[in-house]
Amino acid sequence: MNHEIFNQNLIEFWDNQFSKLVASKINKEDVYDQSSLSKKISWLANKCSNILDIGTGSGYALFSAALLGDKMTYGLGIDTSKHAISYCQETAKISHIEKIEFKLGDHNTLNSLADESFEGIICSNVLDVVPYETSKEMINQIARLLSKEGYLLLKLNFYLTDELIKKIKMEKIDENSYSINGILRGVNLTTQEWVDRFPLFDLIEIDEYQRLEKGPKDRLLLLKKQ
């Protein structure tokens, strides 16, 4: 698999998806619910003064952290989609949320950030939808950027069973890697296999999040850097 070509296709695919977003004012009531994801973001933002959101997308996680957390004073969201970043910047502006910023960039952009410069990192449905080699680079950067005893909140798609792969017509393109219509949509590893990819971290908690109504649940991992 040529991961550079797949990365470029992913950028174009997701930029098109985010082009449909329309900025609007948001407040605490718009982002908080009783879900496990909302509770964990709130917990993180009450533990960490600065948070990096890698692959921020619509900015949901970072907006939630800014509105729900008492300790967080600065948040940075990075995404490859110019439409996503434009939406997040405009939403932050009209919502008068000044302690977060959003920048256009990819995994290479992380190189410009200082070692151990964040107490918390969020990575939601990103590592398992990019090529394995790209996620390997990102995991190394996460370990570098997170301060000692800092926290990583990792959200992963549900594990793909053979039945699911067949049902949603996914094509195997590499080991544990599956695409739909030529777009990489899943690097399929068990939860333990994902945990094993973070040898410098201790696993604090495993949880689930109901993203799709009546569908399989996403996986939530909370890890702490040693």
C-alpha positions as YAML, in Angstrom:
chain: A
units: angstrom
residues:
- id: 1
  name: MET
  ca: [0.00, 0.00, 0.00]
- id: 2
  name: ASN
  ca: [1.34, 3.42, -0.99]
- id: 3
  name: HIS
  ca: [0.53, 5.33, 2.20]
- id: 4
  name: GLU
  ca: [1.28, 8.74, 0.63]
- id: 5
  name: ILE
  ca: [-1.39, 8.23, -2.02]
- id: 6
  name: PHE
  ca: [-3.88, 6.97, 0.55]
- id: 7
  name: ASN
  ca: [-3.11, 9.95, 2.81]
- id: 8
  name: GLN
  ca: [-3.81, 12.39, -0.04]
- id: 9
  name: ASN
  ca: [-7.05, 10.60, -0.91]
- id: 10
  name: LEU
  ca: [-8.07, 10.78, 2.75]
- id: 11
  name: ILE
  ca: [-7.41, 14.53, 2.89]
- id: 12
  name: GLU
  ca: [-9.62, 15.12, -0.16]
- id: 13
  name: PHE
  ca: [-12.35, 12.78, 1.09]
- id: 14
  name: TRP
  ca: [-12.65, 14.31, 4.54]
- id: 15
  name: ASP
  ca: [-12.31, 17.88, 3.29]
- id: 16
  name: ASN
  ca: [-15.32, 17.23, 1.10]
- id: 17
  name: GLN
  ca: [-17.24, 15.79, 4.08]
- id: 18
  name: PHE
  ca: [-16.48, 18.82, 6.25]
- id: 19
  name: SER
  ca: [-17.44, 21.27, 3.48]
- id: 20
  name: LYS
  ca: [-21.06, 20.67, 4.51]
- id: 21
  name: LEU
  ca: [-20.59, 22.15, 8.00]
- id: 22
  name: VAL
  ca: [-22.14, 25.54, 8.81]
- id: 23
  name: ALA
  ca: [-20.74, 27.49, 11.75]
- id: 24
  name: SER
  ca: [-23.11, 28.47, 14.56]
- id: 25
  name: LYS
  ca: [-22.86, 29.65, 18.14]
- id: 26
  name: ILE
  ca: [-22.43, 26.88, 20.72]
- id: 27
  name: ASN
  ca: [-22.50, 26.78, 24.50]
- id: 28
  name: LYS
  ca: [-22.09, 24.24, 27.28]
- id: 29
  name: GLU
  ca: [-25.57, 22.79, 26.84]
- id: 30
  name: ASP
  ca: [-24.81, 22.01, 23.20]
- id: 31
  name: VAL
  ca: [-21.79, 19.83, 23.95]
- id: 32
  name: TYR
  ca: [-22.55, 18.11, 27.24]
- id: 33
  name: ASP
  ca: [-24.53, 14.92, 27.48]
- id: 34
  name: GLN
  ca: [-24.34, 11.88, 29.72]
- id: 35
  name: SER
  ca: [-22.25, 9.85, 27.28]
- id: 36
  name: SER
  ca: [-18.98, 8.25, 28.28]
- id: 37
  name: LEU
  ca: [-17.16, 10.41, 25.72]
- id: 38
  name: SER
  ca: [-18.52, 13.68, 27.09]
- id: 39
  name: LYS
  ca: [-17.67, 12.65, 30.64]
- id: 40
  name: LYS
  ca: [-14.10, 11.71, 29.72]
- id: 41
  name: ILE
  ca: [-13.48, 14.94, 27.81]
- id: 42
  name: SER
  ca: [-14.79, 16.88, 30.80]
- id: 43
  name: TRP
  ca: [-12.55, 14.86, 33.13]
- id: 44
  name: LEU
  ca: [-9.52, 15.52, 30.94]
- id: 45
  name: ALA
  ca: [-10.21, 19.26, 30.78]
- id: 46
  name: ASN
  ca: [-10.41, 19.36, 34.57]
- id: 47
  name: LYS
  ca: [-7.00, 17.66, 34.81]
- id: 48
  name: CYS
  ca: [-4.99, 19.37, 32.08]
- id: 49
  name: SER
  ca: [-4.22, 23.05, 31.54]
- id: 50
  name: ASN
  ca: [-3.37, 22.61, 27.85]
- id: 51
  name: ILE
  ca: [-4.76, 20.09, 25.40]
- id: 52
  name: LEU
  ca: [-3.86, 19.11, 21.84]
- id: 53
  name: ASP
  ca: [-6.60, 17.67, 19.62]
- id: 54
  name: ILE
  ca: [-5.05, 15.74, 16.72]
- id: 55
  name: GLY
  ca: [-7.42, 15.39, 13.77]
- id: 56
  name: THR
  ca: [-9.90, 17.77, 15.34]
- id: 57
  name: GLY
  ca: [-12.49, 17.54, 12.54]
- id: 58
  name: SER
  ca: [-15.58, 19.49, 13.61]
- id: 59
  name: GLY
  ca: [-13.78, 20.47, 16.82]
- id: 60
  name: TYR
  ca: [-16.34, 18.69, 19.01]
- id: 61
  name: ALA
  ca: [-13.77, 17.37, 21.48]
- id: 62
  name: LEU
  ca: [-11.88, 20.64, 21.85]
- id: 63
  name: PHE
  ca: [-15.03, 22.76, 22.07]
- id: 64
  name: SER
  ca: [-16.30, 20.37, 24.75]
- id: 65
  name: ALA
  ca: [-13.04, 20.60, 26.68]
- id: 66
  name: ALA
  ca: [-13.09, 24.40, 26.54]
- id: 67
  name: LEU
  ca: [-16.70, 24.67, 27.68]
- id: 68
  name: LEU
  ca: [-16.74, 21.87, 30.26]
- id: 69
  name: GLY
  ca: [-13.29, 22.00, 31.84]
- id: 70
  name: ASP
  ca: [-12.28, 24.25, 34.72]
- id: 71
  name: LYS
  ca: [-8.52, 23.76, 34.42]
- id: 72
  name: MET
  ca: [-7.91, 23.98, 30.69]
- id: 73
  name: THR
  ca: [-6.59, 27.37, 29.66]
- id: 74
  name: TYR
  ca: [-5.38, 26.59, 26.14]
- id: 75
  name: GLY
  ca: [-6.32, 24.13, 23.43]
- id: 76
  name: LEU
  ca: [-4.95, 23.53, 19.96]
- id: 77
  name: GLY
  ca: [-6.79, 21.62, 17.25]
- id: 78
  name: ILE
  ca: [-5.02, 20.43, 14.09]
- id: 79
  name: ASP
  ca: [-6.65, 18.96, 11.01]
- id: 80
  name: THR
  ca: [-5.84, 18.40, 7.33]
- id: 81
  name: SER
  ca: [-9.21, 19.73, 6.16]
- id: 82
  name: LYS
  ca: [-9.33, 23.42, 5.32]
- id: 83
  name: HIS
  ca: [-13.12, 23.32, 5.54]
- id: 84
  name: ALA
  ca: [-13.00, 21.78, 9.03]
- id: 85
  name: ILE
  ca: [-10.52, 24.38, 10.25]
- id: 86
  name: SER
  ca: [-12.52, 27.25, 8.76]
- id: 87
  name: TYR
  ca: [-15.68, 25.93, 10.43]
- id: 88
  name: CYS
  ca: [-13.95, 25.56, 13.81]
- id: 89
  name: GLN
  ca: [-12.37, 29.01, 13.65]
- id: 90
  name: GLU
  ca: [-15.66, 30.68, 12.78]
- id: 91
  name: THR
  ca: [-17.59, 28.72, 15.42]
- id: 92
  name: ALA
  ca: [-15.04, 29.66, 18.09]
- id: 93
  name: LYS
  ca: [-15.26, 33.31, 17.06]
- id: 94
  name: ILE
  ca: [-19.05, 33.63, 17.14]
- id: 95
  name: SER
  ca: [-19.19, 31.57, 20.34]
- id: 96
  name: HIS
  ca: [-16.62, 33.84, 22.02]
- id: 97
  name: ILE
  ca: [-14.37, 30.91, 22.95]
- id: 98
  name: GLU
  ca: [-10.93, 32.49, 23.05]
- id: 99
  name: LYS
  ca: [-8.77, 29.88, 24.76]
- id: 100
  name: ILE
  ca: [-8.62, 27.51, 21.80]
- id: 101
  name: GLU
  ca: [-7.18, 27.83, 18.31]
- id: 102
  name: PHE
  ca: [-7.31, 25.72, 15.18]
- id: 103
  name: LYS
  ca: [-4.57, 25.20, 12.61]
- id: 104
  name: LEU
  ca: [-4.41, 23.50, 9.23]
- id: 105
  name: GLY
  ca: [-1.84, 20.72, 9.21]
- id: 106
  name: ASP
  ca: [-1.11, 17.02, 9.05]
- id: 107
  name: HIS
  ca: [1.00, 14.57, 11.07]
- id: 108
  name: ASN
  ca: [4.15, 16.34, 9.86]
- id: 109
  name: THR
  ca: [2.94, 19.57, 11.49]
- id: 110
  name: LEU
  ca: [3.40, 17.94, 14.88]
- id: 111
  name: ASN
  ca: [7.18, 18.15, 14.34]
- id: 112
  name: SER
  ca: [7.02, 21.91, 14.89]
- id: 113
  name: LEU
  ca: [5.60, 21.59, 18.41]
- id: 114
  name: ALA
  ca: [7.89, 21.50, 21.45]
- id: 115
  name: ASP
  ca: [8.65, 18.34, 23.44]
- id: 116
  name: GLU
  ca: [6.28, 17.65, 26.34]
- id: 117
  name: SER
  ca: [4.28, 20.80, 25.60]
- id: 118
  name: PHE
  ca: [0.84, 19.36, 26.37]
- id: 119
  name: GLU
  ca: [-0.63, 17.85, 29.52]
- id: 120
  name: GLY
  ca: [-3.46, 16.24, 27.59]
- id: 121
  name: ILE
  ca: [-3.93, 14.94, 24.05]
- id: 122
  name: ILE
  ca: [-7.14, 13.87, 22.33]
- id: 123
  name: CYS
  ca: [-7.09, 11.71, 19.23]
- id: 124
  name: SER
  ca: [-10.59, 10.71, 18.15]
- id: 125
  name: ASN
  ca: [-11.23, 8.30, 15.26]
- id: 126
  name: VAL
  ca: [-7.96, 9.20, 13.56]
- id: 127
  name: LEU
  ca: [-5.25, 6.62, 14.17]
- id: 128
  name: ASP
  ca: [-7.34, 3.76, 12.84]
- id: 129
  name: VAL
  ca: [-8.35, 5.51, 9.60]
- id: 130
  name: VAL
  ca: [-4.86, 6.46, 8.37]
- id: 131
  name: PRO
  ca: [-2.21, 4.09, 6.99]
- id: 132
  name: TYR
  ca: [-0.42, 2.03, 9.64]
- id: 133
  name: GLU
  ca: [2.93, 3.73, 8.94]
- id: 134
  name: THR
  ca: [1.34, 7.16, 9.33]
- id: 135
  name: SER
  ca: [-0.27, 6.18, 12.63]
- id: 136
  name: LYS
  ca: [3.13, 4.88, 13.78]
- id: 137
  name: GLU
  ca: [4.63, 8.33, 13.16]
- id: 138
  name: MET
  ca: [1.73, 9.98, 14.97]
- id: 139
  name: ILE
  ca: [2.05, 7.69, 18.00]
- id: 140
  name: ASN
  ca: [5.74, 8.60, 18.27]
- id: 141
  name: GLN
  ca: [4.81, 12.28, 18.15]
- id: 142
  name: ILE
  ca: [2.12, 11.83, 20.78]
- id: 143
  name: ALA
  ca: [4.67, 10.26, 23.11]
- id: 144
  name: ARG
  ca: [7.06, 13.15, 22.46]
- id: 145
  name: LEU
  ca: [4.52, 15.95, 22.84]
- id: 146
  name: LEU
  ca: [2.81, 14.70, 25.99]
- id: 147
  name: SER
  ca: [4.34, 15.73, 29.30]
- id: 148
  name: LYS
  ca: [5.34, 13.14, 31.85]
- id: 149
  name: GLU
  ca: [2.24, 11.72, 33.53]
- id: 150
  name: GLY
  ca: [0.12, 13.46, 30.90]
- id: 151
  name: TYR
  ca: [-3.09, 11.89, 29.63]
- id: 152
  name: LEU
  ca: [-4.11, 10.60, 26.21]
- id: 153
  name: LEU
  ca: [-7.78, 10.13, 25.37]
- id: 154
  name: LEU
  ca: [-7.96, 7.84, 22.36]
- id: 155
  name: LYS
  ca: [-11.19, 7.02, 20.55]
- id: 156
  name: LEU
  ca: [-11.20, 4.18, 18.04]
- id: 157
  name: ASN
  ca: [-13.81, 2.80, 15.71]
- id: 158
  name: PHE
  ca: [-15.44, -0.48, 16.62]
- id: 159
  name: TYR
  ca: [-13.59, -3.68, 15.82]
- id: 160
  name: LEU
  ca: [-14.45, -4.98, 12.36]
- id: 161
  name: THR
  ca: [-15.67, -8.56, 12.39]
- id: 162
  name: ASP
  ca: [-15.67, -10.61, 9.20]
- id: 163
  name: GLU
  ca: [-19.45, -10.23, 9.14]
- id: 164
  name: LEU
  ca: [-19.22, -6.41, 9.32]
- id: 165
  name: ILE
  ca: [-16.50, -6.25, 6.67]
- id: 166
  name: LYS
  ca: [-18.72, -8.21, 4.30]
- id: 167
  name: LYS
  ca: [-21.90, -6.30, 5.21]
- id: 168
  name: ILE
  ca: [-20.45, -2.84, 4.50]
- id: 169
  name: LYS
  ca: [-18.55, -4.11, 1.45]
- id: 170
  name: MET
  ca: [-15.03, -3.26, 2.58]
- id: 171
  name: GLU
  ca: [-12.04, -4.23, 0.47]
- id: 172
  name: LYS
  ca: [-8.84, -5.54, 2.07]
- id: 173
  name: ILE
  ca: [-5.92, -3.45, 0.79]
- id: 174
  name: ASP
  ca: [-3.18, -4.45, 3.22]
- id: 175
  name: GLU
  ca: [-2.70, -6.38, 6.43]
- id: 176
  name: ASN
  ca: [-5.56, -5.38, 8.76]
- id: 177
  name: SER
  ca: [-6.40, -2.47, 6.43]
- id: 178
  name: TYR
  ca: [-9.72, -2.00, 4.64]
- id: 179
  name: SER
  ca: [-11.12, 0.56, 2.22]
- id: 180
  name: ILE
  ca: [-14.52, 1.60, 0.84]
- id: 181
  name: ASN
  ca: [-14.55, 2.98, -2.70]
- id: 182
  name: GLY
  ca: [-10.79, 3.36, -2.62]
- id: 183
  name: ILE
  ca: [-10.72, 5.35, 0.65]
- id: 184
  name: LEU
  ca: [-9.03, 3.82, 3.68]
- id: 185
  name: ARG
  ca: [-11.71, 3.44, 6.35]
- id: 186
  name: GLY
  ca: [-10.24, 1.05, 8.88]
- id: 187
  name: VAL
  ca: [-6.97, -0.26, 10.27]
- id: 188
  name: ASN
  ca: [-8.49, -3.15, 12.15]
- id: 189
  name: LEU
  ca: [-6.70, -4.06, 15.39]
- id: 190
  name: THR
  ca: [-8.04, -5.47, 18.62]
- id: 191
  name: THR
  ca: [-8.17, -3.21, 21.64]
- id: 192
  name: GLN
  ca: [-5.20, -4.99, 23.17]
- id: 193
  name: GLU
  ca: [-3.22, -4.57, 19.97]
- id: 194
  name: TRP
  ca: [-3.86, -0.83, 20.13]
- id: 195
  name: VAL
  ca: [-2.79, -0.69, 23.77]
- id: 196
  name: ASP
  ca: [0.41, -2.53, 22.85]
- id: 197
  name: ARG
  ca: [1.28, 0.24, 20.40]
- id: 198
  name: PHE
  ca: [1.74, 2.62, 23.34]
- id: 199
  name: PRO
  ca: [4.58, 1.00, 25.35]
- id: 200
  name: LEU
  ca: [5.43, 4.27, 27.13]
- id: 201
  name: PHE
  ca: [1.91, 4.54, 28.52]
- id: 202
  name: ASP
  ca: [-0.10, 2.91, 31.28]
- id: 203
  name: LEU
  ca: [-3.68, 1.96, 30.49]
- id: 204
  name: ILE
  ca: [-6.03, 3.70, 32.92]
- id: 205
  name: GLU
  ca: [-9.41, 2.75, 31.56]
- id: 206
  name: ILE
  ca: [-11.24, 1.10, 28.66]
- id: 207
  name: ASP
  ca: [-14.76, 2.24, 27.85]
- id: 208
  name: GLU
  ca: [-17.26, 2.34, 24.98]
- id: 209
  name: TYR
  ca: [-19.18, 5.06, 23.17]
- id: 210
  name: GLN
  ca: [-22.42, 4.67, 21.23]
- id: 211
  name: ARG
  ca: [-21.64, 6.81, 18.18]
- id: 212
  name: LEU
  ca: [-23.95, 5.02, 15.75]
- id: 213
  name: GLU
  ca: [-27.53, 4.47, 16.86]
- id: 214
  name: LYS
  ca: [-28.12, 0.72, 17.18]
- id: 215
  name: GLY
  ca: [-24.67, 0.10, 15.72]
- id: 216
  name: PRO
  ca: [-21.51, -1.32, 17.31]
- id: 217
  name: LYS
  ca: [-19.84, 0.88, 19.90]
- id: 218
  name: ASP
  ca: [-16.64, 2.84, 19.43]
- id: 219
  name: ARG
  ca: [-13.79, 2.14, 21.83]
- id: 220
  name: LEU
  ca: [-12.46, 4.69, 24.34]
- id: 221
  name: LEU
  ca: [-9.00, 4.31, 25.85]
- id: 222
  name: LEU
  ca: [-7.60, 6.55, 28.56]
- id: 223
  name: LEU
  ca: [-3.84, 6.25, 28.88]
- id: 224
  name: LYS
  ca: [-1.25, 7.96, 31.07]
- id: 225
  name: LYS
  ca: [2.32, 8.60, 30.00]
- id: 226
  name: GLN
  ca: [4.89, 7.00, 32.27]
...
